[in-house]
């Protein structure tokens, strides 16, 4: 099969959740299909990374990305548009032209548009079957559902209603759609009932990320692997430092927290007082951190997608304590594969139990690793996606969910 893949994210190096998923899907699909990639990029070092993608993509075009700027004229005028403002403000004529040129010069059997940002570029295309891959809407709906302050609720409600209206008009033009969790599928079908998305979860490279018996675990060392420059991560770290961490340190004063990922000094200063918290900045190999930590904490309070940070930690043999929202969409068993806790006191007690009971820690780590290998290895995920796109390309209409 000849596939044209459109990506908002330049997928190399695969160092955030979106890039990791795209990288492994491209690599896996290329084993059995011919894949061309048109992708945005933000980092000027892109030229040095192109050879890595060309190992499995026949053709790669990289277009500079201009992020959403709410104060720009196009964004302001977007208030009057039926389309979301971000779609209008970030639209790239160069990217759209590259898609048109690719369609003129080649015969593709399938176009995969990765994430919501690519919907507008795929929408006008005629000819190949089209799949919108990893549509995520709960992160937009959640603020509207959860916000108690009426002004913010009204604003988030307007954003959600515009997105829902836009999807109801555009999504039926696609032959298929994938999401990463059943919660996302339910959210999409509540907006566009005639579309039945396939659940293709996130995964992890369990051959690359695995326990390392040669690395000694540092006692009382917690990790949150996620850049605080992403608002959801900032909120989670702030919540943990303010509400949970003091309860842990009251029992084990030497406990410290490592936060990995890109940092912003202004954001760090906005966090609550954070003694015993270490911000590493960008880490080129997360395994080096995971292997030496005692517990991965995932105190997320906003849903959406499924958490690669959890899968990576479990693959590395690192126990996880998460909120229910943080582990949403993952078929993991509380008490066997990880611990779930939604209140600060319960979360702190769960962390302390792992720190204080070595046998329990080892048992939890082994179970978590086993489940991830059996259910979430990228080879299994790519096989699910291939089954789905095979249905899309040979069947009539949108097939049944792959879940």
Secondary structure, DSSP 8 states (H G I E B T S, - for coil): -EEEEEESS--SS--SHHHHHHHHHHHHHTTTSEEEEEEEE--TTHHHHHHHHTTT-SEEEEEE-----TTSHHHHHGGGSSS-HHHHHT--HHHHHHHHHHHHH---SEEEEESGGGHHHHHT--SSEEEEES---HHHHHHHHH--SHHHHHHHHHHHHHHHHHHHHHGGGSSEEEESSHHHHHHHHHH-TT---EE----B-TTTS---TTS---TTEEEEES-TTSHHHHHHHHHIIIIIHHHHHHH-TT-EEEEES---HHHHHHS---TTEEEEE--S-THHHHTT-SEEEE---S--S--HHHHHHHHTT--EEE-TTTTTT----BTTTBEE--SHHHHHHHHHHHHH-HHHHHHHHHHHHHHHHHH-BHHHHHHHHHHHHHHHHHSSSS-----
